[in-house]
Amino acid sequence: MSSPQKLRYAMVGGGHGAFIGAVHRKAMALDGQFELVAGALSSSPERARASGAELGLADDRNHGSWQDLLADELRRPAHERIDLVSIVTPNHVHYPVALAFVQAGFHVVCDKPLVHTSAQAEELVAAVKKTGTVFGVTYNYTGYPMVREARHLVHSGALGQLRKITVEYNQGWLATAVEQGGGNKQADWRLDPARSGSAGTLGDIGSHAENLAATVTGQHPAWVCADLTTFGAGRRLDDDAQLLLRYDSGARGFIVASQVAAGLENDLRLQVSGTLGTITWRQEEPNQLIHSPVDGPRRILTRGSPWLCESARRAGRIPAGHPEAFIEAFANIYLGVVADIRARAAGRAADPLAADYPRVEDGAEGVRFIEKVVESAASERKWTALAHSAGLNG
């Protein structure tokens, strides 16, 4: 049987000096499912074309703007067009690019946070429903095999009734004034409200924390009490966040997101406790999940083991004991997108285990969460309601 044809994709953003674009390209190349054929890789037409040339894009598909990219794709016959676009720009560009490509009928994968406002998010959700396109959001930590095992343990009832949901995400790269002097491209746009949005660290890594907790537990908080702090002198956005959460189920939660934790690198930790036990996972040791039952010895579960759930086993590529991590997790998100695209093209429903990826609705939930946390931090009230919008969950 012949292998399926690779899906053709274009990338918007991700050129010279961009960290995440290269990660996406490597992840998409990992399983041989994608081919980069077009792009608009920078907001500067000159840098965009130079970056595209380095990646081997043909001159007629190497564009100086995303508008030119979209117009060119629409001019082409259907068999030559891209199958999807990957959006890896600063946050403020997500909305116009994603909406335009969805409305034109193209599948989309977009980095997080999805957009700046819940109104924009709802418009994207509505557009995706109208066009029937696939729309993935790269909350990449949900692609780790042991995160999927953690989700399985929670949903199987192994922890009993949940009581405490804790996520800590600590980095130290903003502990000093790295943005001064204009030499750090990442700090430059992430600390700019016009490009980053209403939140800094909360939007950058706090959004990952919220999505990780929701993905593993299947629960969204109903109330939040938030404290956002800016430690860096002259910064206009938060660089530290502490959130108390209450769930309708009775569970309590706590999220810490900081980029001023001096000396720390990418210290993301998840802990979920219930009446029957606790699970603990660390991103810096991603191939292990610790399960501590109330009535038995602590277990260290490892990636690639035959007793893991099918979802966790599918997410691994090599035998146990060989570490897998960040790029593979991204690749698992893209594999979910591929499975959904191929199923729809064949006129069938996708296998839920194969099409396992964060969707536009998850991205919209994250945007609404950020808005409410910012509102809570500015309020004198102790608790702010996180009432779900029918437009995001209907």
C-alpha positions in Angstrom: 0.0 0.0 0.0 1.4 3.4 -1.0 2.0 6.0 1.7 -0.4 8.9 1.8 0.7 12.1 0.1 2.3 14.6 2.4 0.1 17.6 3.4 1.4 20.8 1.9 1.7 23.7 4.4 2.6 27.3 4.5 4.0 29.1 7.5 3.3 32.7 8.6 6.0 34.0 10.9 8.9 31.9 12.1 11.7 33.4 10.1 15.1 34.8 11.3 15.4 35.2 15.0 12.2 33.4 15.8 12.4 30.5 18.3 9.1 28.8 17.9 8.9 28.6 14.1 11.9 26.3 13.9 10.4 24.1 16.6 7.1 23.8 14.6 9.0 23.0 11.4 11.1 20.3 13.1 8.0 18.8 14.7 6.1 18.7 11.4 9.0 17.0 9.7 9.4 14.3 12.4 6.7 11.9 11.1 7.0 12.6 7.4 3.4 13.9 7.1 4.1 17.5 6.0 5.9 19.4 3.3 6.7 23.2 3.6 5.8 24.7 0.2 5.0 28.4 0.9 5.4 31.1 3.5 5.5 34.7 4.6 8.0 34.3 7.4 8.4 37.8 8.8 6.6 41.1 9.1 9.5 42.6 7.1 9.2 41.6 3.4 12.9 41.6 3.0 13.5 39.3 6.0 10.5 37.2 5.0 12.0 36.4 1.6 15.5 35.9 2.9 14.2 33.4 5.5 12.1 31.6 2.9 15.1 31.4 0.5 17.2 29.8 3.3 14.4 27.2 3.8 14.4 26.4 0.1 11.0 27.9 -0.8 10.4 28.5 -4.5 10.5 32.1 -5.5 6.9 32.2 -6.5 5.7 30.9 -3.1 8.1 32.9 -1.0 6.0 36.0 0.0 6.7 39.3 1.7 3.3 39.4 3.5 0.6 36.9 4.6 -1.9 38.8 2.4 0.2 38.1 -0.7 0.5 34.4 0.5 -3.2 34.0 0.8 -4.0 35.8 -2.5 -1.5 33.6 -4.3 -2.9 30.4 -2.9 -6.4 31.3 -3.9 -5.3 32.0 -7.4 -3.8 28.5 -7.7 -5.8 25.5 -8.9 -7.0 23.3 -6.0 -4.5 20.5 -6.5 -1.6 23.0 -6.1 -2.9 24.8 -3.0 -1.7 24.3 0.5 -3.7 22.0 2.8 -3.1 24.1 5.9 -1.3 27.2 7.3 0.8 27.2 10.5 0.7 30.6 12.3 3.8 31.2 14.5 3.8 35.0 14.8 3.6 37.3 17.8 0.1 37.2 19.3 -1.4 40.3 17.7 -1.1 38.8 14.2 -2.9 35.5 15.0 -6.5 36.9 14.7 -6.4 38.5 11.2 -4.3 35.7 9.6 -6.3 32.8 11.2 -9.7 34.4 10.3 -8.7 35.1 6.8 -7.4 31.6 6.1 -10.4 29.9 7.8 -12.8 32.0 5.8 -10.9 31.0 2.7 -11.4 27.4 3.6 -7.9 26.4 4.7 -7.1 24.3 7.7 -5.1 26.2 10.4 -2.7 25.5 13.3 -2.1 28.5 15.5 0.2 29.1 18.4 -1.2 30.3 21.7 -2.6 32.4 23.2 -5.1 32.2 20.3 -6.1 35.9 20.0 -6.3 39.1 22.1 -10.0 39.2 23.1 -12.8 36.8 23.7 -14.8 38.6 21.0 -12.1 37.7 18.4 -12.1 34.1 19.8 -15.8 33.7 19.4 -15.6 35.0 15.9 -13.0 32.4 15.1 -15.0 29.6 16.7 -18.0 30.6 14.6 -15.9 30.8 11.4 -14.5 27.3 12.0 -18.0 25.9 12.6 -19.3 27.6 9.4 -16.5 26.4 7.1 -15.9 23.0 8.7 -12.1 23.5 8.7 -9.7 21.9 11.1 -8.2 24.3 13.6 -5.5 23.2 16.0 -3.9 25.3 18.8 -0.4 24.3 19.9 -0.8 23.8 23.6 2.1 21.4 23.1 2.4 20.1 26.6 -0.7 18.1 26.1 1.2 16.1 23.5 3.5 14.5 26.1 2.8 10.7 26.5 2.8 10.9 30.3 0.4 13.9 30.3 -2.0 11.7 28.3 -1.5 8.9 30.8 -2.2 11.5 33.6 -5.5 12.4 31.8 -6.3 8.7 31.6 -5.8 8.1 35.3 -8.0 11.0 36.2 -10.8 10.1 33.8 -10.6 6.4 34.8 -11.4 7.3 38.4 -8.0 6.2 39.7 -7.7 9.4 41.8 -11.4 9.3 43.0 -13.1 12.7 43.5 -10.7 15.5 42.7 -9.7 17.8 45.6 -6.7 19.8 44.5 -5.4 20.8 41.1 -2.0 22.6 41.1 0.2 23.8 38.2 3.4 25.7 38.7 5.3 27.1 35.7 8.4 28.9 36.6 11.1 30.4 34.4 13.8 32.9 35.1 14.6 34.5 31.7 13.0 37.8 32.7 14.7 38.0 36.1 17.0 40.7 34.7 16.2 43.5 32.3 16.9 41.5 29.1 14.5 43.7 27.2 16.6 46.8 27.6 18.8 47.7 24.6 16.5 45.9 22.1 18.7 42.9 21.8 16.2 40.3 22.8 13.5 39.8 20.2 11.4 37.5 22.4 11.3 39.9 25.3 10.7 42.9 23.0 7.3 41.7 21.7 6.2 39.6 24.7 6.4 42.7 27.0 4.6 45.0 24.5 0.8 45.2 25.2 0.1 46.0 21.5 1.6 42.8 20.4 1.3 40.4 23.4 -2.2 41.5 24.5 -3.5 42.4 28.0 -1.2 39.9 29.8 2.5 39.1 29.8 3.7 36.0 31.7 0.0 35.1 32.3 -0.6 34.9 28.6 2.7 33.4 27.6 3.0 30.5 30.1 0.0 30.9 32.4 -2.2 30.0 29.4 -0.2 26.7 29.1 -0.8 26.1 32.8 -4.6 26.6 32.5 -4.9 24.4 29.5 -2.7 21.6 31.0 -4.9 21.5 34.1 -8.1 21.5 32.0 -6.9 18.8 29.7 -5.8 16.4 32.4 -8.8 16.9 34.7 -11.6 17.8 32.3 -12.6 20.6 34.6 -12.6 24.4 34.2 -12.6 26.7 37.2 -15.7 28.6 38.1 -14.1 31.3 40.2 -10.6 32.9 40.3 -8.8 35.1 42.8 -5.8 36.6 41.0 -2.6 38.5 41.9 -0.6 39.7 38.9 2.7 41.4 39.6 5.3 43.3 37.5 8.7 43.1 39.2 10.8 44.4 36.3 11.1 48.2 36.4 9.3 49.9 33.5 7.5 46.8 32.3 3.9 47.3 31.2 2.8 43.7 31.6 2.9 41.2 34.4 6.0 39.0 34.8 4.5 37.0 37.7 1.1 35.5 38.4 -0.6 33.7 41.3 -4.1 32.4 41.0 -6.5 30.7 43.4 -9.2 28.7 41.7 -12.5 27.2 42.7 -14.3 24.5 40.7 -18.0 23.7 40.7 -17.1 20.1 41.6 -15.8 21.3 44.9 -12.1 21.0 43.9 -9.7 23.8 44.6 -6.8 24.9 42.4 -3.7 26.9 42.4 -1.7 28.2 39.4 1.7 29.9 39.6 3.3 31.4 36.5 6.5 33.3 36.8 9.3 34.4 34.5 11.3 36.2 37.2 12.2 33.0 39.2 15.9 33.6 38.9 18.0 30.6 37.9 15.1 28.4 36.8 14.7 27.3 33.2 11.4 25.7 32.1 10.1 24.3 35.4 6.5 23.2 34.6 4.9 21.0 37.3 1.4 19.4 37.5 -0.1 17.8 40.6 -3.6 16.5 40.9 -4.9 15.1 44.1 -8.2 13.2 44.8 -9.7 11.1 47.5 -7.9 8.0 46.2 -4.4 9.4 45.4 -2.2 11.9 43.7 -0.4 12.2 40.3 2.7 14.4 39.7 4.4 15.3 36.5 7.3 17.6 35.6 8.1 18.9 32.2 11.9 18.8 32.8 11.5 15.1 33.6 8.8 14.4 31.0 9.1 10.7 30.6 8.0 9.9 34.2 4.6 10.2 35.9 4.4 9.6 39.7 1.2 8.0 40.9 0.8 7.9 44.7 -2.3 5.9 45.7 -3.8 6.3 49.1 -3.8 2.6 49.8 -0.6 1.3 48.2 3.0 2.0 47.3 4.1 5.0 45.1 4.5 4.0 41.4 6.8 5.7 38.9 5.2 5.2 35.5 7.6 5.6 32.5 7.0 6.5 28.8 6.9 3.5 26.4 5.8 1.0 29.0 3.3 -1.6 27.8 0.9 -1.1 30.7 0.2 2.6 29.8 -3.1 3.6 28.2 -3.4 3.4 24.5 -3.3 7.2 24.1 0.0 7.4 26.0 1.5 4.5 24.0 0.5 6.0 20.7 2.2 9.3 21.6 5.6 7.6 21.9 7.9 6.7 19.0 10.8 4.8 20.5 11.2 2.1 23.2 11.1 2.9 26.9 14.3 4.3 28.4 15.1 6.5 25.4 14.1 10.0 26.3 11.5 11.8 24.2 10.4 15.4 24.9 9.6 18.9 23.6 9.6 18.5 19.8 7.9 15.1 19.9 5.1 16.6 22.0 4.6 19.3 19.3 4.7 16.5 16.7 1.9 14.7 18.5 -0.3 17.7 18.3 0.3 17.9 14.5 -0.3 14.2 14.2 -3.8 14.8 15.7 -4.4 17.5 13.2 -3.3 15.3 10.3 -5.6 12.5 11.4 -8.6 14.9 11.5 -7.8 16.4 8.1 -7.3 13.0 6.4 -10.5 11.7 8.0 -12.6 14.7 6.8 -11.1 14.4 3.3 -12.2 10.8 3.3 -15.7 11.7 4.5 -15.5 9.9 7.8 -15.3 10.7 11.4 -11.8 10.7 12.8 -10.6 8.1 15.4 -10.7 10.1 18.6 -7.4 8.5 19.8 -5.7 9.6 16.6 -7.3 13.1 16.3 -6.2 14.1 19.8 -5.2 17.8 19.7 -6.3 21.1 21.3 -9.0 22.8 19.1 -10.1 26.3 18.5 -12.6 26.0 21.4 -9.7 25.3 23.8 -7.9 28.3 22.5 -11.0 30.4 23.0 -11.3 29.1 26.5 -7.8 30.2 27.2 -8.4 33.7 26.0 -11.5 34.1 28.1 -9.5 32.8 31.1 -6.8 35.4 30.6 -9.4 38.2 30.4 -11.1 37.1 33.6 -7.7 36.8 35.5 -6.7 40.3 34.4 -10.1 41.5 35.6 -9.7 39.7 38.9 -6.3 41.1 39.5 -7.6 44.7 38.9 -10.6 44.2 41.1 -11.1 44.8 44.9 -13.3 41.7 45.0 -11.8 38.5 46.4 -13.4 36.2 43.8 -14.3 36.8 40.1 -16.7 34.5 38.4 -15.5 32.6 35.3 -19.0 31.9 33.8 -18.7 30.1 30.6 -20.0 31.8 27.4 -22.5 29.8 25.4 -20.6 30.9 22.2 -17.5 29.1 23.4 -19.1 26.0 24.8 -22.4 25.6 23.0 
